[in-house]
């Protein structure tokens, strides 16, 4: 599993605020409605404990590139 650094998490958190689908979930959370997405202690939206990556192609590419550089993640 890819270990996200603070830089990645901060970048993801900022982009989560611009993702329409994630913002719809945030409205539900703020209204106290039940949802499968939670906000962690650092303000990052997570689905069953996994980071919700917003639909930003550059961000997704950055994460995939980092995963491919690591010898222990994605695939050898």
C-alpha positions in Angstrom: 0.0 0.0 0.0 1.2 3.5 -0.9 2.2 5.5 2.1 1.1 9.1 1.4 3.4 11.9 2.7 2.2 15.1 4.3 2.8 16.8 0.9 0.5 14.4 -0.9 -2.2 14.6 1.8 -2.2 18.4 1.9 -2.4 18.5 -1.9 -5.3 16.0 -1.8 -7.1 17.9 1.0 -7.0 21.1 -1.0 -8.2 19.5 -4.2 -11.0 17.7 -2.3 -12.5 21.1 -1.7 -12.9 21.6 -5.5 -14.3 18.2 -6.3 -18.1 18.4 -6.8 -18.9 14.9 -5.8 -16.9 15.1 -2.6 -18.4 18.4 -1.7 -21.9 16.8 -2.0 -20.8 14.2 0.5 -19.4 17.0 2.8 -22.8 18.7 2.8 -24.4 15.5 4.0 -21.8 15.1 6.7 -22.3 18.7 7.8 -26.1 18.1 7.9 -25.5 15.2 10.3 -26.7 12.6 7.7 -25.2 9.2 7.6 -22.5 8.7 4.9 -19.7 6.2 4.3 -17.2 9.1 4.1 -15.6 10.5 7.2 -13.3 13.4 7.9 -10.0 12.4 9.7 -8.2 14.5 12.3 -6.2 16.4 9.7 -9.3 17.3 7.6 -8.8 14.7 4.9 -12.0 12.9 3.5 -11.7 9.1 3.7 -13.9 6.3 2.6 -13.6 3.3 5.0 -10.3 4.7 6.1 -8.9 5.2 2.6 -8.1 8.7 1.2 -10.7 10.0 -1.3 -8.6 11.1 -4.3 -10.4 14.0 -6.1 -10.9 13.8 -9.8 -7.9 15.9 -10.7 -5.8 14.2 -13.5 -2.5 15.9 -12.4 -3.0 14.7 -8.8 -3.8 11.2 -9.9 -0.7 11.1 -12.1 1.5 12.4 -9.3 0.2 9.6 -7.0 0.6 6.9 -9.6 4.1 8.1 -10.5 5.2 8.0 -6.9 3.7 4.5 -6.5 5.6 3.2 -9.5 8.9 4.7 -8.2 8.5 2.8 -4.9 10.0 -0.7 -4.9 7.4 -2.0 -2.4 4.1 -0.7 -3.8 1.8 -1.3 -6.7 3.8 -4.0 -8.5 7.5 -5.0 -8.8 
